[in-house]
Amino acid sequence: MHIHARRRSISFSGRTITIKAAVKGLNDKKHTFTVEKISGIKNIPPTAFKPGMLIFDVKGASKTIVEDVPMYADKVDMNTFTYGGMNSQHVKELEAAIRKAMSG
């Protein structure tokens, strides 16, 4: 499963999650972690003025904000996937698949 939104993308392979963030320069930042490292997931739906956020609580992961993002990209840490209203349903499906993998 793969979703691209707001200069970020998230991929889920069934056991592993990868969040990529666009940064200024040639290489994007990437954070990969397994479902075993997730201790919690929080999904904040988008509003008219704020993007939605799928926030992962990942054991041992850095909470440092990505500062060198291009214009119109969100300054959040690499444990957070930001998305707009067009991706809400896809993010709900992704969240359900990750929660199922965490419990199974």
C-alpha positions in Angstrom: 0.0 0.0 0.0 1.4 3.4 -1.0 0.1 6.9 -0.5 1.7 10.2 -1.7 0.5 13.5 -0.3 1.8 17.0 0.7 5.4 16.3 -0.3 5.5 13.1 1.8 4.8 9.5 1.0 4.1 6.4 3.1 4.4 2.8 2.1 3.3 -0.3 4.0 4.5 -3.8 3.0 2.5 -5.8 5.6 5.3 -5.6 8.3 7.3 -2.5 7.4 6.4 1.1 7.1 8.4 3.7 5.2 7.8 7.4 5.4 9.6 9.6 2.9 9.8 13.4 3.2 10.9 15.8 0.4 13.8 18.0 1.5 15.7 20.7 -0.3 18.4 19.1 -2.4 18.6 15.9 -4.2 17.9 13.1 -1.7 14.6 12.8 0.2 14.7 11.8 3.9 13.4 8.3 4.7 12.4 6.5 7.9 11.6 2.8 7.9 10.3 0.9 10.9 8.5 -2.4 11.6 5.1 -2.8 13.1 6.7 -4.4 16.2 8.3 -1.0 17.0 5.0 0.9 17.0 3.5 1.5 20.4 0.6 3.7 19.2 -1.0 5.3 16.2 -3.0 8.6 16.2 -5.0 9.8 13.2 -6.0 13.4 13.2 -8.4 14.1 10.3 -7.8 17.1 8.0 -9.8 20.3 8.4 -10.4 23.1 5.9 -7.2 24.8 7.2 -5.0 22.1 8.5 -3.7 18.9 7.0 -4.5 15.5 8.5 -1.8 13.7 10.4 -1.1 10.0 10.9 1.2 10.0 13.8 3.2 6.9 14.8 4.7 6.4 18.3 7.8 4.5 17.4 10.1 3.1 20.1 13.6 4.7 19.9 12.8 6.9 16.9 13.9 10.5 16.7 11.3 13.2 17.3 13.4 15.9 15.5 11.4 18.1 13.2 12.5 18.1 9.5 13.4 21.7 9.0 14.9 21.7 5.4 11.6 21.0 3.6 10.6 22.7 0.4 7.9 25.4 0.2 4.4 24.2 1.1 5.7 21.0 2.8 4.9 20.4 6.4 7.5 20.7 9.2 6.9 17.6 11.2 9.0 14.7 12.4 9.7 11.5 10.4 7.1 9.6 12.5 4.3 11.7 11.0 2.6 11.4 7.7 0.6 14.5 6.7 -2.2 14.4 4.2 -5.1 16.3 2.7 -8.8 15.5 2.5 -8.5 13.7 -0.9 -6.5 11.0 0.9 -8.6 10.6 4.0 -10.2 7.3 2.9 -6.9 5.8 1.8 -5.3 6.8 5.1 -8.2 5.2 7.1 -7.6 1.9 5.1 -3.9 2.1 5.7 -4.4 2.7 9.4 -6.7 -0.3 9.7 -4.2 -2.5 7.8 -1.4 -1.4 10.2 -3.5 -1.9 13.3 -4.4 -5.4 12.0 -0.7 -6.2 11.5 0.1 -4.9 15.0 -2.5 -7.2 16.6 -1.8 -10.2 14.5 
